């Protein structure tokens, strides 16, 4: 699941959503944009939407520590 190569625009959308969530200000527009982008990416790559969504959230919310 962590081997998914996400496009930059999808990563930025999820980062924006996570920032809004942490501020308690997630908008319907942001949430809808992320959901639509995740769904489209999953369809384009032939992957499960839930697997894509979980991997994307993990990457943004719980990033791997960078190697030294």
N, C-alpha and C positions, 0 to 999 in steps of 0.2 A: 504494500500500500504506500509506503514512503518513497517508492521509486517513481512516482508520478512526476512528470515534468510539466509543471503548470506554466501557462503563459503569464507574462508580467502583468497584464491588465487584470487577470483574475486574482493574482496575489494582492495587487493594490486595492481591489474592491474588498477583499476579505480583511485587509488591514484597516481600511476605512470603517468597515462594519465593527470590527473588534474595538477600535478606538471609540466609536460611538457607544458601544455596549458598556465599555468601562466608564464612560462619562455619564451613563444613564440617559443617553439621548439618541438611541437607535431610531432612525426614521423608517417608515414603511417603504419609502423610495430606495433607500440603501439596502434594506433587507430583500426587497423584490429584485433589485439589480443583481445582488449576489446569487440569489436563488436561480434566476434566469441564466446567469453566466455559468453556474455550476451544472445546471441541467443541460445546457447547450454543449459544454465541454465534454460531459459524460457521454452524450449522444455521439459527438464527433469522434471520440476515441474508443467507443464501444465498451465503456466501463459502466459499472453500477453508479448511479447518482449518489447513493449513500456512501459508497466507498470513496468517491471523489470528494464529497463534502467532508467526511471524517478526516481524510488525509490532509485536506487544505486547512481545516481548523487546527489540526495537530501542528502543522508546519508553522502557522501564524501564532497560535496561542502557547505552544510548548516547543519552541525551536530547539534543535540539537545544539549543544555547546560547540563553538568553533574549535577546531583542532589547533593546537599550539605549534 
